[in-house]
Amino acid sequence: METLLRIPMSYEDYRALPDHTRAEWVDGVAVMSPTGPRRRHQRAARRLANLLEEALPGCCVDEAFSVALPRNRERLPDVVVFDVEPVDEVPIRQTPVLVVEVLSPSTQGEDLLRKAPEYAEAGIGQYWVVDIDARIIEVQANVDGRWELLATVDGASPTADVPVGDHGTVPLDLAAVLR
């Protein structure tokens, strides 16, 4: 299994990385995978983004867009949903309605152990975790700065109607996301 690269650099050097570089900024360190995401990963993220865009028509849905978080962090969720069109800036300094991380072998620890509490601290309303290999989607709601399980979509329960605040309800279907 490959591990994430952690390269100390100034914020200016981080911002000067080529646009195609999938990197995050955490306390003076650029965090990046030595390889890009797998095709299955990208397809699951795209399908979920399309589903969210259709189910939440008043929201703005983006894939792999940099979001500013508290305590000198800039993260790159696989899918991010805003309640209004964000200001055209990088990183976006608006709090998302929800973020999605599609787990990869190299990023799983970062996504679950480091990013999850950062997203909660930032006040993001929901955190969706897609595990392609285990064929599970977990939807967690931010309750007083910590995550509580809202829904699990898996082989035993392959569908769920997931409310996203007052923005709408997402008809989540495991087979449609993880074909």
C-alpha positions in Angstrom: 0.0 0.0 0.0 1.3 3.4 -0.9 1.5 6.1 1.8 0.7 9.8 1.5 3.5 12.2 0.8 4.0 15.0 3.4 6.2 17.7 2.0 6.9 20.8 4.1 6.6 23.9 2.0 5.4 27.5 2.3 1.8 28.4 1.5 3.0 30.4 -1.5 4.9 27.3 -2.9 1.8 25.2 -2.2 -0.5 27.6 -4.1 2.1 27.6 -7.0 1.7 23.8 -7.5 0.3 22.9 -10.9 -3.5 22.9 -11.1 -3.7 19.2 -11.7 -1.9 18.4 -8.5 -4.2 16.9 -5.9 -2.7 18.3 -2.7 -4.0 19.5 0.6 -2.4 22.0 3.0 -2.1 21.2 6.7 0.0 23.3 9.0 2.8 24.1 6.6 2.8 20.7 4.9 1.5 19.7 1.5 -0.3 16.3 1.8 -0.7 14.4 -1.5 -0.9 10.9 -2.8 2.0 9.7 -5.0 -0.5 8.5 -7.6 -3.8 9.9 -8.7 -7.2 8.3 -7.7 -8.3 5.1 -9.2 -10.9 5.1 -12.0 -13.5 3.4 -9.6 -12.9 6.2 -7.1 -13.4 8.9 -9.7 -16.5 7.3 -11.1 -18.1 6.9 -7.7 -17.4 10.5 -6.9 -18.9 11.7 -10.2 -22.0 9.5 -9.8 -22.6 10.8 -6.3 -22.0 14.4 -7.4 -24.6 14.0 -10.2 -27.1 12.4 -7.7 -26.6 15.3 -5.2 -26.9 17.9 -8.0 -30.2 16.4 -9.1 -31.6 15.9 -5.6 -30.5 19.3 -4.3 -31.3 21.7 -7.1 -30.8 24.9 -5.1 -27.3 23.9 -4.1 -23.9 24.1 -5.9 -22.1 20.7 -6.2 -18.4 20.5 -7.1 -15.9 17.7 -7.3 -12.4 17.9 -5.8 -12.5 21.6 -4.9 -10.3 23.1 -2.2 -12.0 24.2 1.0 -10.5 26.4 3.7 -10.9 24.9 7.2 -10.0 26.2 10.7 -6.5 26.0 12.1 -4.5 26.6 8.9 -5.9 23.8 6.8 -7.1 23.5 3.2 -8.7 20.2 2.3 -9.9 18.8 -1.1 -13.0 16.7 -0.5 -14.0 14.4 -3.4 -17.4 16.1 -3.6 -18.5 19.3 -1.8 -22.0 20.8 -1.6 -22.7 24.5 -0.9 -26.1 26.1 -0.3 -25.3 28.9 -2.7 -22.8 29.4 -5.5 -19.5 30.1 -3.7 -17.3 33.1 -4.4 -14.9 32.3 -7.2 -11.8 31.9 -5.0 -9.4 29.2 -4.1 -9.7 27.9 -1.5 -13.4 28.4 -0.9 -13.9 30.1 2.5 -17.6 29.3 2.7 -18.8 26.5 4.9 -20.1 23.5 2.9 -23.5 21.9 3.5 -21.8 18.5 3.1 -18.6 16.9 2.0 -17.9 13.4 0.6 -14.8 11.4 0.8 -14.4 8.3 -1.3 -11.9 6.1 0.5 -8.7 4.9 -1.2 -6.1 2.7 0.3 -3.6 5.6 0.6 -6.0 8.2 1.9 -8.3 6.1 4.2 -6.5 7.0 7.4 -6.3 10.7 6.5 -10.0 10.8 5.5 -11.3 9.0 8.6 -9.0 10.0 11.4 -7.8 13.5 10.4 -10.3 15.1 8.1 -13.5 14.0 9.8 -12.8 16.0 13.0 -11.6 19.0 10.9 -14.8 18.9 8.9 -16.9 18.8 12.1 -15.0 21.6 13.7 -15.6 23.7 10.5 -19.3 23.3 11.0 -20.0 21.3 7.9 -23.5 19.7 8.2 -22.9 16.3 6.9 -19.9 14.0 6.1 -20.5 11.1 3.7 -17.9 8.3 3.5 -17.9 6.0 0.5 -16.0 2.7 0.9 -15.9 1.2 -2.6 -14.2 -2.1 -1.5 -16.6 -2.7 1.4 -19.5 -1.4 -0.6 -20.8 0.9 2.1 -21.8 4.5 2.2 -22.1 6.1 5.6 -23.8 9.4 6.1 -22.9 11.3 9.3 -24.6 14.4 10.7 -22.7 17.1 12.6 -24.3 17.3 16.1 -22.6 19.8 18.4 -19.2 19.4 16.6 -19.1 15.6 16.4 -20.3 13.1 13.9 -23.4 10.9 14.5 -24.4 8.2 12.1 -27.5 9.3 10.1 -27.7 6.5 7.5 -25.8 3.4 6.3 -26.3 2.2 2.8 -24.8 -1.3 2.3 -25.8 -4.8 1.0 -28.3 -5.2 3.8 -29.9 -1.8 3.3 -29.0 -0.8 -0.3 -31.1 2.4 -0.4 -32.0 5.3 1.9 -33.7 8.6 1.6 -31.2 11.0 3.2 -32.5 14.5 4.3 -29.9 17.2 3.8 -31.1 20.0 6.2 -33.8 22.1 4.5 -32.2 21.6 1.1 -34.0 18.4 0.1 -33.8 14.7 0.4 -31.3 12.5 -1.5 -32.5 9.1 -2.7 -29.3 7.2 -2.1 -28.9 3.9 -4.0 -25.7 1.9 -3.5 -25.9 0.1 -6.8 -26.3 3.4 -8.7 -23.2 4.9 -7.0 -21.0 1.8 -7.0 -21.8 0.1 -10.3 
